[in-house]
Amino acid sequence: MPRLTLSALLLLCAPLLASAGDWRVNEATRGNFADTRDAVVTAIENRGLVINATSHIGDMLERTGNDLGKSQRLYEQAEILEFCSASLSRQMMESDPHDIVNCPFTIAIYTLAGNPQTTWVGYRKQSGKSAAALERMLSEIVAEALH
């Protein structure tokens, strides 16, 4: 009986023991920031999607660092592209109106401070009833852009 209880407890706690990176996908490429960003934009547009906004996260952190007493540079360059798919969004929210939290979709492109020759592309893993379709689309965009 104690063995069964311990096994059940471990199964219940397994999600808590997962690494912090389990909620995101990050892939590195040896391409420069501008070329990688352009490849991601093209992959998004190849699906008939429109980029709604670009968040210049690296610039914001650099600009506000001194005000916060922080001088460590985190990124050489860092942007987040925000976009949406009317058909996928509709499908998601018809399945579960609470999946609205997955919109808009975002993909980050960045280079770490001191390492501009490696560009990272990443996105948050999705949850909800329609997570698989959205996760597949984000994964395909990144794969197209990096390969």
DRENVORO-586240 format. One record per residue: residue number from 1; residue in one letter; x, y, z of N, C-alpha, C, O in turn. Coordinates in nm, 4 decimals, always signed. Example, Ala and Ser with C-alpha at 12.3 -4.5 7.8 and 13.67 -1.06 7.14 Angstrom:
residues 2
> vexti/drenke/n_xx/n_yy/n_zz/ca_xx/ca_yy/ca_zz/c_xx/c_yy/c_zz/o_xx/o_yy/o_zz
> 1/a/+1.3190/-0.5690/+0.7800/+1.2300/-0.4500/+0.7800/+1.3200/-0.3300/+0.7800/+1.4236/-0.3319/+0.8465
> 2/s/+1.2850/-0.2250/+0.7080/+1.3670/-0.1060/+0.7140/+1.2900/+0.0030/+0.7870/+1.3409/+0.1138/+0.8039
This chain:
residues 147
> vexti/drenke/n_xx/n_yy/n_zz/ca_xx/ca_yy/ca_zz/c_xx/c_yy/c_zz/o_xx/o_yy/o_zz
> 1/m/+0.0804/-0.1197/+0.0000/+0.0000/+0.0000/+0.0000/+0.0853/+0.1268/+0.0000/+0.0546/+0.2191/-0.0755
> 2/p/+0.1921/+0.1356/+0.0822/+0.2739/+0.2562/+0.0806/+0.3355/+0.2828/-0.0571/+0.3477/+0.3981/-0.0983
> 3/r/+0.3741/+0.1766/-0.1282/+0.4331/+0.1939/-0.2610/+0.3327/+0.2588/-0.3557/+0.3695/+0.3475/-0.4329
> 4/l/+0.2068/+0.2163/-0.3512/+0.1011/+0.2727/-0.4342/+0.0780/+0.4184/-0.3992/+0.0595/+0.5008/-0.4888
> 5/t/+0.0786/+0.4517/-0.2729/+0.0589/+0.5900/-0.2288/+0.1727/+0.6788/-0.2785/+0.1487/+0.7893/-0.3273
> 6/l/+0.2953/+0.6311/-0.2663/+0.4106/+0.7070/-0.3135/+0.4038/+0.7270/-0.4646/+0.4321/+0.8363/-0.5138
> 7/s/+0.3667/+0.6234/-0.5383/+0.3547/+0.6350/-0.6834/+0.2485/+0.7365/-0.7227/+0.2692/+0.8177/-0.8128
> 8/a/+0.1349/+0.7311/-0.6543/+0.0272/+0.8259/-0.6829/+0.0731/+0.9683/-0.6522/+0.0439/+1.0605/-0.7284
> 9/l/+0.1433/+0.9867/-0.5433/+0.1933/+1.1188/-0.5064/+0.2927/+1.1706/-0.6098/+0.2878/+1.2880/-0.6464
> 10/l/+0.3816/+1.0861/-0.6568/+0.4778/+1.1274/-0.7587/+0.4079/+1.1660/-0.8884/+0.4473/+1.2632/-0.9530
> 11/l/+0.3052/+1.0917/-0.9273/+0.2304/+1.1253/-1.0481/+0.1613/+1.2608/-1.0342/+0.1585/+1.3397/-1.1286
> 12/l/+0.1063/+1.2867/-0.9175/+0.0393/+1.4147/-0.8948/+0.1377/+1.5312/-0.8935/+0.1028/+1.6423/-0.9335
> 13/c/+0.2589/+1.5067/-0.8484/+0.3589/+1.6139/-0.8368/+0.4438/+1.6293/-0.9625/+0.5187/+1.7263/-0.9739
> 14/a/+0.4342/+1.5379/-1.0554/+0.5187/+1.5417/-1.1748/+0.5159/+1.6759/-1.2462/+0.6218/+1.7254/-1.2849
> 15/p/+0.3980/+1.7378/-1.2657/+0.3982/+1.8678/-1.3318/+0.4783/+1.9732/-1.2548/+0.5369/+2.0627/-1.3156
> 16/l/+0.4811/+1.9633/-1.1244/+0.5556/+2.0597/-1.0443/+0.7057/+2.0378/-1.0552/+0.7838/+2.1306/-1.0343
> 17/l/+0.7464/+1.9153/-1.0878/+0.8878/+1.8827/-1.0984/+0.9447/+1.9117/-1.2366/+1.0658/+1.9030/-1.2566
> 18/a/+0.8598/+1.9456/-1.3311/+0.9043/+1.9741/-1.4674/+0.9930/+2.0977/-1.4686/+0.9802/+2.1856/-1.3833
> 19/s/+1.0817/+2.1034/-1.5649/+1.1725/+2.2180/-1.5716/+1.0981/+2.3444/-1.6120/+0.9918/+2.3390/-1.6739
> 20/a/+1.1558/+2.4569/-1.5761/+1.0933/+2.5869/-1.6048/+1.0780/+2.6090/-1.7543/+0.9878/+2.6817/-1.7960
> 21/g/+1.1627/+2.5489/-1.8358/+1.1576/+2.5680/-1.9794/+1.0467/+2.4923/-2.0489/+1.0297/+2.5070/-2.1699
> 22/d/+0.9699/+2.4109/-1.9759/+0.8648/+2.3316/-2.0376/+0.7510/+2.4158/-2.0934/+0.6707/+2.3644/-2.1712
> 23/w/+0.7413/+2.5394/-2.0579/+0.6315/+2.6251/-2.1035/+0.6684/+2.7066/-2.2276/+0.5875/+2.7845/-2.2781
> 24/r/+0.7904/+2.6878/-2.2757/+0.8328/+2.7640/-2.3926/+0.9148/+2.6776/-2.4867/+0.9682/+2.5733/-2.4489
> 25/v/+0.9230/+2.7248/-2.6109/+1.0058/+2.6618/-2.7126/+1.1054/+2.7679/-2.7587/+1.0657/+2.8779/-2.7970
> 26/n/+1.2339/+2.7355/-2.7553/+1.3388/+2.8255/-2.8029/+1.4316/+2.7477/-2.8942/+1.4797/+2.6403/-2.8580
> 27/e/+1.4568/+2.8022/-3.0132/+1.5496/+2.7390/-3.1061/+1.6537/+2.8399/-3.1490/+1.6228/+2.9564/-3.1740
> 28/a/+1.7775/+2.7941/-3.1573/+1.8886/+2.8812/-3.1957/+1.9272/+2.8574/-3.3406/+1.9120/+2.7476/-3.3942
> 29/t/+1.9779/+2.9638/-3.4027/+2.0297/+2.9537/-3.5375/+2.1555/+3.0394/-3.5471/+2.1710/+3.1359/-3.4723
> 30/r/+2.2435/+3.0049/-3.6374/+2.3652/+3.0827/-3.6564/+2.3406/+3.2052/-3.7449/+2.4337/+3.2817/-3.7701
> 31/g/+2.2203/+3.2249/-3.7914/+2.1878/+3.3407/-3.8733/+2.1882/+3.4685/-3.7917/+2.1700/+3.4662/-3.6700
> 32/n/+2.2094/+3.5811/-3.8610/+2.2072/+3.7081/-3.7886/+2.0634/+3.7490/-3.7585/+1.9687/+3.6927/-3.8133
> 33/f/+2.0489/+3.8471/-3.6713/+1.9169/+3.8889/-3.6246/+1.8277/+3.9338/-3.7400/+1.7145/+3.8869/-3.7522
> 34/a/+1.8769/+4.0232/-3.8240/+1.7945/+4.0805/-3.9311/+1.7460/+3.9726/-4.0278/+1.6286/+3.9705/-4.0649
> 35/d/+1.8358/+3.8834/-4.0685/+1.7965/+3.7773/-4.1617/+1.6963/+3.6811/-4.0974/+1.6004/+3.6381/-4.1616
> 36/t/+1.7191/+3.6482/-3.9712/+1.6288/+3.5569/-3.9019/+1.4929/+3.6221/-3.8839/+1.3901/+3.5578/-3.9053
> 37/r/+1.4907/+3.7482/-3.8450/+1.3646/+3.8207/-3.8292/+1.2885/+3.8229/-3.9615/+1.1681/+3.7973/-3.9645
> 38/d/+1.3586/+3.8536/-4.0708/+1.2941/+3.8565/-4.2024/+1.2376/+3.7196/-4.2400/+1.1304/+3.7103/-4.2998
> 39/a/+1.3106/+3.6132/-4.2045/+1.2634/+3.4777/-4.2351/+1.1371/+3.4442/-4.1551/+1.0467/+3.3789/-4.2072
> 40/v/+1.1303/+3.4879/-4.0303/+1.0107/+3.4646/-3.9495/+0.8932/+3.5441/-4.0056/+0.7822/+3.4919/-4.0161
> 41/v/+0.9173/+3.6702/-4.0416/+0.8114/+3.7534/-4.1013/+0.7583/+3.6869/-4.2279/+0.6371/+3.6786/-4.2476
> 42/t/+0.8476/+3.6403/-4.3127/+0.8075/+3.5739/-4.4372/+0.7261/+3.4478/-4.4086/+0.6247/+3.4233/-4.4740
> 43/a/+0.7700/+3.3682/-4.3116/+0.6970/+3.2454/-4.2775/+0.5564/+3.2766/-4.2258/+0.4617/+3.2034/-4.2546
> 44/i/+0.5434/+3.3840/-4.1503/+0.4110/+3.4254/-4.1020/+0.3251/+3.4699/-4.2199/+0.2106/+3.4272/-4.2340
> 45/e/+0.3811/+3.5554/-4.3037/+0.3074/+3.6082/-4.4189/+0.2747/+3.5002/-4.5208/+0.1733/+3.5104/-4.5899
> 46/n/+0.3581/+3.3965/-4.5321/+0.3314/+3.2852/-4.6241/+0.2021/+3.2116/-4.5887/+0.1465/+3.1396/-4.6717
> 47/r/+0.1556/+3.2295/-4.4677/+0.0308/+3.1675/-4.4246/-0.0876/+3.2631/-4.4372/-0.1970/+3.2349/-4.3884
> 48/g/-0.0646/+3.3752/-4.5026/-0.1703/+3.4742/-4.5213/-0.1995/+3.5544/-4.3956/-0.3049/+3.6171/-4.3854
> 49/l/-0.1085/+3.5530/-4.3007/-0.1277/+3.6229/-4.1745/-0.0593/+3.7592/-4.1794/+0.0357/+3.7802/-4.2548
> 50/v/-0.1093/+3.8507/-4.0976/-0.0573/+3.9871/-4.0940/-0.0006/+4.0138/-3.9553/-0.0630/+3.9808/-3.8545
> 51/i/+0.1166/+4.0731/-3.9507/+0.1765/+4.1116/-3.8229/+0.1075/+4.2389/-3.7756/+0.1088/+4.3412/-3.8442
> 52/n/+0.0469/+4.2309/-3.6566/-0.0257/+4.3442/-3.5992/+0.0671/+4.4447/-3.5345/+0.0449/+4.5654/-3.5437
> 53/a/+0.1710/+4.3955/-3.4692/+0.2598/+4.4842/-3.3939/+0.3952/+4.4180/-3.3755/+0.4081/+4.2956/-3.3780
> 54/t/+0.4941/+4.5012/-3.3572/+0.6276/+4.4565/-3.3215/+0.6655/+4.5248/-3.1914/+0.6683/+4.6476/-3.1829
> 55/s/+0.6943/+4.4448/-3.0910/+0.7387/+4.4983/-2.9620/+0.8909/+4.4971/-2.9603/+0.9533/+4.3927/-2.9787
> 56/h/+0.9491/+4.6123/-2.9383/+1.0951/+4.6274/-2.9352/+1.1426/+4.6102/-2.7912/+1.1828/+4.7062/-2.7254
> 57/i/+1.1373/+4.4875/-2.7446/+1.1650/+4.4549/-2.6050/+1.3085/+4.4887/-2.5668/+1.3324/+4.5436/-2.4592
> 58/g/+1.4025/+4.4571/-2.6516/+1.5430/+4.4868/-2.6213/+1.5661/+4.6354/-2.6018/+1.6343/+4.6764/-2.5078
> 59/d/+1.5095/+4.7162/-2.6906/+1.5237/+4.8618/-2.6797/+1.4600/+4.9131/-2.5508/+1.5170/+4.9990/-2.4835
> 60/m/+1.3433/+4.8616/-2.5165/+1.2740/+4.9052/-2.3953/+1.3558/+4.8734/-2.2706/+1.3695/+4.9576/-2.1819
> 61/l/+1.4101/+4.7519/-2.2637/+1.4898/+4.7141/-2.1472/+1.6166/+4.7982/-2.1374/+1.6572/+4.8372/-2.0280
> 62/e/+1.6784/+4.8257/-2.2509/+1.7989/+4.9090/-2.2539/+1.7654/+5.0515/-2.2082/+1.8390/+5.1106/-2.1292
> 63/r/+1.6567/+5.1048/-2.2569/+1.6155/+5.2421/-2.2262/+1.5780/+5.2588/-2.0794/+1.6088/+5.3618/-2.0194
> 64/t/+1.5125/+5.1598/-2.0210/+1.4628/+5.1728/-1.8843/+1.5586/+5.1185/-1.7783/+1.5364/+5.1388/-1.6590
> 65/g/+1.6636/+5.0505/-1.8201/+1.7568/+4.9895/-1.7254/+1.8148/+5.0867/-1.6246/+1.8172/+5.0584/-1.5048
> 66/n/+1.8620/+5.2020/-1.6727/+1.9215/+5.2991/-1.5810/+1.8220/+5.3494/-1.4783/+1.8573/+5.3691/-1.3620
> 67/d/+1.6966/+5.3707/-1.5204/+1.5933/+5.4176/-1.4271/+1.5690/+5.3164/-1.3154/+1.5284/+5.3528/-1.2050
> 68/l/+1.5940/+5.1907/-1.3451/+1.5714/+5.0847/-1.2471/+1.6981/+5.0472/-1.1707/+1.6968/+4.9586/-1.0852
> 69/g/+1.8077/+5.1163/-1.2030/+1.9349/+5.0841/-1.1387/+1.9963/+4.9559/-1.1901/+2.0739/+4.8910/-1.1200
> 70/k/+1.9619/+4.9193/-1.3115/+2.0110/+4.7951/-1.3727/+2.0961/+4.8298/-1.4941/+2.0481/+4.8944/-1.5873
> 71/s/+2.2202/+4.7879/-1.4935/+2.3081/+4.8220/-1.6048/+2.3426/+4.7014/-1.6917/+2.4012/+4.7172/-1.7988
> 72/q/+2.3073/+4.5820/-1.6471/+2.3392/+4.4617/-1.7243/+2.2623/+4.4609/-1.8556/+2.1397/+4.4725/-1.8567
> 73/r/+2.3337/+4.4473/-1.9643/+2.2707/+4.4365/-2.0959/+2.2283/+4.2919/-2.1175/+2.3090/+4.2003/-2.1022
> 74/l/+2.1030/+4.2715/-2.1526/+2.0494/+4.1366/-2.1694/+2.0529/+4.0889/-2.3140/+2.0808/+3.9721/-2.3411
> 75/y/+2.0244/+4.1800/-2.4063/+2.0120/+4.1431/-2.5475/+2.0927/+4.2383/-2.6346/+2.1088/+4.3561/-2.6026
> 76/e/+2.1426/+4.1852/-2.7445/+2.1954/+4.2712/-2.8499/+2.0763/+4.3333/-2.9225/+2.0703/+4.4543/-2.9442
> 77/q/+1.9814/+4.2465/-2.9593/+1.8560/+4.2872/-3.0229/+1.7477/+4.1901/-2.9777/+1.7735/+4.0712/-2.9591
> 78/a/+1.6261/+4.2417/-2.9603/+1.5156/+4.1544/-2.9193/+1.3835/+4.2176/-2.9597/+1.3537/+4.3315/-2.9237
> 79/e/+1.3049/+4.1420/-3.0349/+1.1722/+4.1868/-3.0770/+1.0733/+4.0720/-3.0612/+1.1097/+3.9545/-3.0674
> 80/i/+0.9480/+4.1089/-3.0409/+0.8405/+4.0108/-3.0387/+0.7398/+4.0509/-3.1457/+0.6892/+4.1631/-3.1463
> 81/l/+0.7117/+3.9574/-3.2362/+0.6144/+3.9808/-3.3420/+0.4790/+3.9291/-3.2954/+0.4676/+3.8171/-3.2458
> 82/e/+0.3777/+4.0115/-3.3118/+0.2413/+3.9776/-3.2717/+0.1565/+3.9654/-3.3978/+0.1587/+4.0529/-3.4844
> 83/f/+0.0819/+3.8558/-3.4065/-0.0005/+3.8327/-3.5255/-0.1191/+3.7461/-3.4877/-0.1277/+3.6958/-3.3756
> 84/c/-0.2101/+3.7291/-3.5818/-0.3291/+3.6500/-3.5546/-0.3770/+3.5810/-3.6821/-0.3396/+3.6192/-3.7930
> 85/s/-0.4581/+3.4812/-3.6645/-0.5241/+3.4114/-3.7734/-0.6737/+3.4134/-3.7434/-0.7185/+3.3543/-3.6451
> 86/a/-0.7502/+3.4809/-3.8276/-0.8949/+3.4899/-3.8037/-0.9583/+3.3515/-3.7986/-1.0420/+3.3247/-3.7125
> 87/s/-0.9190/+3.2636/-3.8902/-0.9832/+3.1316/-3.8937/-0.9429/+3.0468/-3.7734/-1.0282/+2.9823/-3.7124
> 88/l/-0.8155/+3.0459/-3.7387/-0.7714/+2.9664/-3.6240/-0.8263/+3.0251/-3.4938/-0.8681/+2.9509/-3.4049
> 89/s/-0.8261/+3.1567/-3.4827/-0.8813/+3.2208/-3.3621/-1.0294/+3.1866/-3.3460/-1.0756/+3.1556/-3.2363
> 90/r/-1.1016/+3.1927/-3.4556/-1.2442/+3.1605/-3.4519/-1.2652/+3.0162/-3.4088/-1.3487/+2.9875/-3.3230
> 91/q/-1.1893/+2.9261/-3.4687/-1.1974/+2.7836/-3.4352/-1.1665/+2.7629/-3.2862/-1.2364/+2.6886/-3.2173
> 92/m/-1.0619/+2.8290/-3.2378/-1.0229/+2.8153/-3.0981/-1.1345/+2.8604/-3.0049/-1.1685/+2.7909/-2.9091
> 93/m/-1.1905/+2.9758/-3.0332/-1.2879/+3.0338/-2.9410/-1.4267/+2.9728/-2.9542/-1.5064/+2.9797/-2.8606
> 94/e/-1.4566/+2.9131/-3.0693/-1.5805/+2.8353/-3.0793/-1.5673/+2.7086/-2.9956/-1.6641/+2.6627/-2.9350
> 95/s/-1.4472/+2.6528/-2.9929/-1.4214/+2.5343/-2.9124/-1.4289/+2.5664/-2.7638/-1.4853/+2.4904/-2.6851
> 96/d/-1.3707/+2.6815/-2.7265/-1.3715/+2.7245/-2.5866/-1.3476/+2.8752/-2.5822/-1.2358/+2.9201/-2.6076
> 97/p/-1.4497/+2.9538/-2.5507/-1.4352/+3.0993/-2.5493/-1.3224/+3.1486/-2.4583/-1.2725/+3.2596/-2.4768
> 98/h/-1.2818/+3.0679/-2.3608/-1.1745/+3.1073/-2.2701/-1.0364/+3.0966/-2.3352/-0.9378/+3.1443/-2.2790
> 99/d/-1.0285/+3.0346/-2.4531/-0.9016/+3.0285/-2.5266/-0.8626/+3.1649/-2.5837/-0.7602/+3.1776/-2.6507
> 100/i/-0.9434/+3.2653/-2.5572/-0.9098/+3.4020/-2.5982/-0.7722/+3.4426/-2.5438/-0.7040/+3.5261/-2.6033
> 101/v/-0.7323/+3.3844/-2.4324/-0.6033/+3.4204/-2.3725/-0.4849/+3.3801/-2.4601/-0.3734/+3.4273/-2.4379
> 102/n/-0.5069/+3.2946/-2.5582/-0.3992/+3.2553/-2.6493/-0.3788/+3.3559/-2.7633/-0.2860/+3.3412/-2.8427
> 103/c/-0.4643/+3.4569/-2.7714/-0.4540/+3.5575/-2.8763/-0.4017/+3.6874/-2.8180/-0.4326/+3.7183/-2.7029
> 104/p/-0.3264/+3.7625/-2.8898/-0.2690/+3.7311/-3.0206/-0.1540/+3.6317/-3.0067/-0.1048/+3.6073/-2.8966
> 105/f/-0.1130/+3.5763/-3.1168/-0.0014/+3.4829/-3.1198/+0.1271/+3.5657/-3.1235/+0.1299/+3.6743/-3.1814
> 106/t/+0.2323/+3.5145/-3.0622/+0.3590/+3.5878/-3.0620/+0.4763/+3.4944/-3.0854/+0.4758/+3.3780/-3.0455
> 107/i/+0.5766/+3.5501/-3.1515/+0.7045/+3.4820/-3.1689/+0.8135/+3.5839/-3.1383/+0.8125/+3.6953/-3.1907
> 108/a/+0.9074/+3.5445/-3.0528/+1.0191/+3.6310/-3.0157/+1.1412/+3.5968/-3.0995/+1.1688/+3.4801/-3.1271
> 109/i/+1.2140/+3.7010/-3.1395/+1.3412/+3.6856/-3.2103/+1.4416/+3.7684/-3.1319/+1.4171/+3.8860/-3.1051
> 110/y/+1.5552/+3.7083/-3.0944/+1.6505/+3.7825/-3.0121/+1.7910/+3.7244/-3.0190/+1.8111/+3.6068/-3.0493
> 111/t/+1.8872/+3.8110/-2.9897/+2.0259/+3.7709/-2.9717/+2.0664/+3.8137/-2.8311/+2.0328/+3.9233/-2.7862
> 112/l/+2.1377/+3.7274/-2.7637/+2.1803/+3.7562/-2.6279/+2.3005/+3.8510/-2.6281/+2.3807/+3.8506/-2.7215
> 113/a/+2.3117/+3.9299/-2.5251/+2.4237/+4.0241/-2.5126/+2.5556/+3.9479/-2.5208/+2.5738/+3.8442/-2.4569
> 114/g/+2.6461/+4.0015/-2.6005/+2.7768/+3.9397/-2.6158/+2.7801/+3.8219/-2.7112/+2.8859/+3.7622/-2.7310
> 115/n/+2.6672/+3.7870/-2.7706/+2.6619/+3.6719/-2.8609/+2.5710/+3.7009/-2.9802/+2.4703/+3.6327/-2.9989
> 116/p/+2.6057/+3.8021/-3.0619/+2.5189/+3.8395/-3.1734/+2.5184/+3.7401/-3.2892/+2.4345/+3.7510/-3.3786
> 117/q/+2.6099/+3.6439/-3.2895/+2.6152/+3.5479/-3.4005/+2.5135/+3.4350/-3.3858/+2.4937/+3.3580/-3.4797
> 118/t/+2.4488/+3.4237/-3.2698/+2.3438/+3.3238/-3.2497/+2.2121/+3.3969/-3.2269/+2.1990/+3.4768/-3.1341
> 119/t/+2.1160/+3.3685/-3.3118/+1.9835/+3.4287/-3.2973/+1.8873/+3.3219/-3.2483/+1.8872/+3.2087/-3.2966
> 120/w/+1.8060/+3.3602/-3.1521/+1.7073/+3.2717/-3.0933/+1.5677/+3.3081/-3.1430/+1.5358/+3.4255/-3.1619
> 121/v/+1.4857/+3.2061/-3.1638/+1.3453/+3.2246/-3.2006/+1.2654/+3.1398/-3.1025/+1.2950/+3.0221/-3.0821
> 122/g/+1.1638/+3.2008/-3.0421/+1.0888/+3.1272/-2.9423/+0.9431/+3.1690/-2.9339/+0.9035/+3.2751/-2.9822
> 123/y/+0.8653/+3.0833/-2.8719/+0.7236/+3.1112/-2.8483/+0.6782/+3.0346/-2.7248/+0.7433/+2.9393/-2.6820
> 124/r/+0.5657/+3.0775/-2.6679/+0.5066/+3.0085/-2.5529/+0.4301/+2.8861/-2.6023/+0.3592/+2.8924/-2.7027
> 125/k/+0.4453/+2.7756/-2.5310/+0.3618/+2.6597/-2.5592/+0.2183/+2.6970/-2.5261/+0.1937/+2.7799/-2.4384
> 126/q/+0.1259/+2.6373/-2.5946/-0.0150/+2.6754/-2.5831/-0.0916/+2.5778/-2.4953/-0.0506/+2.4633/-2.4760
> 127/s/-0.2021/+2.6250/-2.4434/-0.2886/+2.5384/-2.3638/-0.4333/+2.5628/-2.4055/-0.4637/+2.6590/-2.4761
> 128/g/-0.5191/+2.4768/-2.3620/-0.6603/+2.4882/-2.3966/-0.7005/+2.3809/-2.4954/-0.6176/+2.3021/-2.5410
> 129/k/-0.8283/+2.3789/-2.5277/-0.8824/+2.2764/-2.6171/-0.8216/+2.2809/-2.7561/-0.8074/+2.1771/-2.8208
> 130/s/-0.7859/+2.3982/-2.8022/-0.7356/+2.4122/-2.9383/-0.5840/+2.4284/-2.9425/-0.5293/+2.4743/-3.0428
> 131/a/-0.5167/+2.3915/-2.8358/-0.3723/+2.4128/-2.8269/-0.2954/+2.3419/-2.9384/-0.1975/+2.3967/-2.9891
> 132/a/-0.3361/+2.2250/-2.9763/-0.2605/+2.1465/-3.0740/-0.2507/+2.2183/-3.2084/-0.1432/+2.2225/-3.2682
> 133/a/-0.3602/+2.2741/-3.2561/-0.3583/+2.3426/-3.3859/-0.2697/+2.4665/-3.3808/-0.1934/+2.4921/-3.4739
> 134/l/-0.2791/+2.5417/-3.2749/-0.1973/+2.6621/-3.2617/-0.0503/+2.6267/-3.2437/+0.0364/+2.6892/-3.3047
> 135/e/-0.0221/+2.5288/-3.1619/+0.1162/+2.4839/-3.1397/+0.1774/+2.4359/-3.2720/+0.2935/+2.4644/-3.3015
> 136/r/+0.0988/+2.3636/-3.3503/+0.1465/+2.3139/-3.4797/+0.1809/+2.4311/-3.5725/+0.2849/+2.4299/-3.6384
> 137/m/+0.0936/+2.5316/-3.5774/+0.1190/+2.6466/-3.6639/+0.2457/+2.7214/-3.6208/+0.3288/+2.7550/-3.7051
> 138/l/+0.2613/+2.7475/-3.4915/+0.3798/+2.8180/-3.4442/+0.5066/+2.7380/-3.4732/+0.6079/+2.7939/-3.5152
> 139/s/+0.5003/+2.6086/-3.4507/+0.6131/+2.5215/-3.4777/+0.6502/+2.5213/-3.6262/+0.7682/+2.5243/-3.6610
> 140/e/+0.5497/+2.5179/-3.7128/+0.5738/+2.5196/-3.8578/+0.6347/+2.6529/-3.9029/+0.7220/+2.6548/-3.9895
> 141/i/+0.5893/+2.7633/-3.8449/+0.6460/+2.8936/-3.8793/+0.7932/+2.8979/-3.8432/+0.8762/+2.9405/-3.9236
> 142/v/+0.8258/+2.8538/-3.7226/+0.9652/+2.8560/-3.6777/+1.0500/+2.7611/-3.7629/+1.1616/+2.7956/-3.8019
> 143/a/+0.9978/+2.6425/-3.7914/+1.0721/+2.5475/-3.8740/+1.1000/+2.6031/-4.0128/+1.2110/+2.5898/-4.0643
> 144/e/+0.9993/+2.6653/-4.0733/+1.0185/+2.7252/-4.2062/+1.1239/+2.8355/-4.2008/+1.2096/+2.8444/-4.2888
> 145/a/+1.1176/+2.9177/-4.0995/+1.2094/+3.0304/-4.0884/+1.3541/+2.9862/-4.0646/+1.4471/+3.0497/-4.1143
> 146/l/+1.3731/+2.8802/-3.9907/+1.5090/+2.8397/-3.9512/+1.5724/+2.7345/-4.0409/+1.6912/+2.7051/-4.0275
> 147/h/+1.4943/+2.6775/-4.1323/+1.5529/+2.5696/-4.2136/+1.5452/+2.5966/-4.3601/+1.5904/+2.5149/-4.4404
